[in-house]
């Protein structure tokens, strides 16, 4: 299954902390009488499994068909980006579920006698780019090549072969993330 668009946008609504009224339709969020359009809107009661089924399967299939795939979370501090992407320790997030499916499909497919998986983990926080897998801080820069597109110069990668190896690298990167407490986290 190939995506009909290169970029898809999804939103997961956090239970509102104020009296704002959220109305959902397929791909439309009506918040305070303003309409916002996305490929899909997930309600506050959407489960992590539903989000994975809607996003993760297609992401993995596209990757196996040779397309570059990226999960990118953006939003205000305390809105649930980390929880949706990486879970909370007892629950796996979208990233772990997608990587687990990718590894299972690679190992069980006769199409891939040999495969090599490398991961990168970066953070953009307060307009600074940080490599979360690097042993020591180094300068990394986002660049663009006319033929191949965007890449991050100086970004380290880690080779993984199974879910345990991925979990180790993910944990290493999570420990280096910038976290600040705000009133949104309360």
FENURLIN-V158215 format. One record per residue. RES is the residue in three letters. PHI is phi as a letter, one per 30 degrees, with the letter a starting at -180 (999 if undefined). OMEGA is omega in radians with two decimals (999 if undefined). Layout:
res=(RES RES)
phi=(PHI PHI)
omega=(OMEGA OMEGA)
//
This chain:
res=(UNK UNK UNK UNK UNK UNK UNK UNK UNK UNK UNK UNK UNK UNK UNK UNK UNK UNK UNK UNK UNK UNK UNK UNK UNK UNK UNK UNK UNK UNK UNK UNK UNK UNK UNK UNK UNK UNK UNK UNK UNK UNK UNK UNK UNK UNK UNK UNK UNK UNK UNK UNK UNK UNK UNK UNK UNK UNK UNK UNK UNK UNK UNK UNK UNK UNK UNK UNK UNK UNK UNK UNK UNK UNK UNK UNK UNK UNK UNK UNK UNK UNK UNK UNK UNK UNK UNK UNK UNK UNK UNK UNK UNK UNK UNK UNK UNK UNK UNK UNK UNK UNK UNK UNK UNK UNK UNK UNK UNK UNK UNK UNK UNK UNK UNK UNK UNK UNK UNK UNK UNK UNK UNK UNK UNK UNK UNK UNK UNK UNK UNK UNK UNK UNK UNK UNK UNK UNK UNK UNK UNK UNK UNK UNK UNK UNK UNK UNK UNK UNK UNK UNK UNK UNK UNK UNK UNK UNK UNK UNK UNK UNK UNK UNK UNK UNK UNK UNK UNK UNK UNK UNK UNK UNK UNK UNK UNK UNK UNK UNK UNK UNK UNK UNK UNK UNK)
phi=(999 c d d b d b b c b b c d d e d d c c d c c b c b d i b c c b h i c c b c b d a c c d e c d d d d d d d d d c d e d e d d d d d c j c d b b c b c b l d e i c j d d d d d b i b j c b d c d d d d d d d d e d e d d d c c d d b d b b b c b b b b b b c b h i c c b d d c d d b e b d b b d b b c e d c j d a c d i d d b b d b b a d d d d e d d d d e d d d c d d b b d b d d d d)
omega=(-3.12 3.13 3.07 -3.14 3.11 -3.11 3.06 3.13 3.13 3.07 3.05 -3.10 3.01 3.10 -3.04 3.12 -3.13 3.12 3.13 3.14 3.11 3.06 -3.11 2.88 3.13 3.07 -3.12 3.06 3.08 -3.12 3.10 3.11 3.02 3.12 3.07 -3.08 3.11 3.03 3.09 3.07 3.09 -3.12 3.12 -3.13 3.08 3.14 3.09 3.12 3.11 -3.14 3.10 -3.13 -3.10 -3.05 -2.99 -3.11 -3.13 3.12 -3.13 3.13 3.12 3.11 -3.14 3.10 3.01 3.12 3.02 -3.12 -3.12 2.94 -3.06 3.12 -3.11 3.07 -3.12 3.08 3.05 -3.08 3.04 -3.14 -3.11 3.13 -3.13 -3.07 -2.99 3.10 -3.08 -3.12 3.12 3.12 3.09 3.11 -3.11 -3.11 -3.12 -3.13 -3.13 3.13 3.11 3.12 3.12 -3.13 3.11 -3.11 3.11 -3.10 -3.07 -3.09 3.07 3.11 -3.04 3.09 -3.13 3.05 3.10 3.11 3.06 3.12 3.00 3.13 3.12 3.13 2.97 -3.08 -3.08 3.09 3.06 -3.14 -3.13 3.06 -3.07 3.08 -3.13 3.11 3.11 -3.14 3.06 -3.12 3.03 -3.04 3.05 -3.12 3.07 3.02 -3.07 -3.06 -3.03 3.07 -3.04 3.01 3.14 -3.12 3.11 -3.12 3.13 3.05 3.11 3.10 3.11 3.12 -3.13 -3.09 -3.14 3.09 3.10 -3.12 3.12 -3.13 3.10 3.13 3.12 3.13 3.14 -3.14 -3.12 -3.11 3.02 3.09 3.11 3.11 3.06 3.11 3.10 -3.12 -3.05 999)
//
